[in-house]
């Protein structure tokens, strides 16, 4: 591309890198952000990314393998090649980190004259850089800030261009939203016009400046805090909602954005959006393994005291505003709302309806379980000691069917694919008392960027409509019996999918997290008409003495939990590692270890060895468990049925 070499000028720091005050663009580095491991990256210009200029003694870094950018203090950077032996962790099996290391080595090799480096695999690259003596690694690309004249690699330019375009699109969308709000005052409109005039050169510092001016009015008592939206920091008339996490009000549109993003969590169990404003951007991550919420730089600069961001960056570990007490020097206007978890859950109950429990004779349950998996529904009913007359199951995965058959034998009647359950086939089943199911969530999850959504007939998200179809048939063709039903899915789904499901069911979901019943964070939506379903959400948060991870670890094996609760376990083996640092959740004889299959079974509420069928490998057992429900959660929700149906411990009256 022929671009002239550029450098970033920053104040020198005696504890920082040795290359002086001018940091060359394109410099390969190891960097550390919050509790993340040391990660390979390359120094980039903030203008190329559409972000704020870096603070004093800081630079912007593009992370290989992760393809995001962060503002990093020089004190947390080290030259890549010289420090490779020190910071390369061969025990870290994370795919993104390995890809990042490979990309960085290839670039360094190409700059060093290696012509065939593009053909290297990971082993080739590590072997090459490990074989070079340290004094030879100190090339001009590493030690000199005056003669660095290499352009950024083409794929890096492409990635940061996408970052800039995304930031530009977000700014344009924000400007459009502001301009369409009828209650914006003249000052806001003028500010929006200034932003629109500079859309081609995104300058987020103006947004910070405007928000700061609003906060200054609050500090000067010219404006009351309750009259502004805590998310967009605007004076609004439609402040109809409380911020679920912090004391303050939010406008209608920001409230919808919080609902849409509150449970969007990446594969590394780090949240995608700022917990204050529900926007993406450059963020600080809470170091609490069971939290991992993020806070954008803009919210911290505007709502917190001066230099709060610098103080937080130096704290190791940093427990965020929700995980620690109020600190006047750090929190500023971010005051944690008491019992914020309950407020978050209540966001999704918009139209509560009175529950009507019909009167009918007590009789054993007839159950139809769609997307049955490994028979979790029957496990729950047996645990509740409910008498079951017949349990029909629709499941197609052979491993799941084998596990169910091994544990329940002829107690389960398998029906095959849910798509094949026509009205004629359903009519043959006779009356059903309880319909349960959770359609596959992968195509509905907000963290799956390749999701096909709820309408694509080539994906699994569309199977929701089969559940709805069967529900509607049973409601009108059930021999006069009342039908109870329950549908489950992930809380990370985009709001558009949630609204579609809610519109079809004509009821809002509740949110129940398995962390109140077990040593796993596993938040899920539940729609249904189970008696006291709304109360199940509230009462879950009142449970005391919640189990911790040590309670499920195998005894007499010197196993000790590193965390109290693990992050959500999915079908992905990486979900067993904790946080972006991908740390092991267990120590065994002083070494890190993952959860054993029997421990995961107990974590979900199953008996040990429940999935040990047909010589299944641990990875296949994980896949089955990752799709299943948490038994303690389902027991909590379905417990009211014990008042309506007979128990296995007593005869029908």
Secondary structure, 3 states (H helix, E strand, C coil): CCCCCCEEECCCCCCCCCCCCEEECCCEEEECCCCCCCEEEEEECHHHHCCCCCCCCEEEEEECCCCCEEEEEHHHEEECCCCHHHHCCCCCCCHHHHHHHHHHHHHHHHHCCCCCHHHCCHHHHHHHHHCCCHHHHCCHHHHCCCCCCCCCCHHHHHHHHHHHHHHHHHHHHHHHHHHHCCCCCHHHHHHHHHHHHCCCCCCHHHHHHHHHHHHHHHHCCCCCHHHEECCCCCECCCCCEECCCECCEECHHHHHHHHHHCCCECCCCCECCECCCCCCCCEEECCCCCCCCEEEHHHHHHHCCCCHHHHHHHCCCCCCCCCCCCCCCCCCCCCECCCHHHHHHHCCCCCCCCCCCCCCCCCCEEEEEECCCCCHHHHHHHHCCECEEEEEEECCCHHHHHHHHHHHHHHEEECCCHHHCCHHHHHHCCCCCEEEECCCCCCCECCCCCCCCCCCCCCCHHHHHHHHHHHHHHHHCCCCCCCEEEEEEECCECHHHHHHHHHHHCCCCEEEEHHHCCCECCEEEEEECCCCHHHHHHHHCCCCCCCCHHHHCCCCCCEEECCCCECCCCCCHHHHCECCCCECCEEECCEEECCCHHHHHHHHCCCCCCCCCCCCCHHHHHHHHHCCCCHHHHHHHHHHHHHCCCECCCCCC
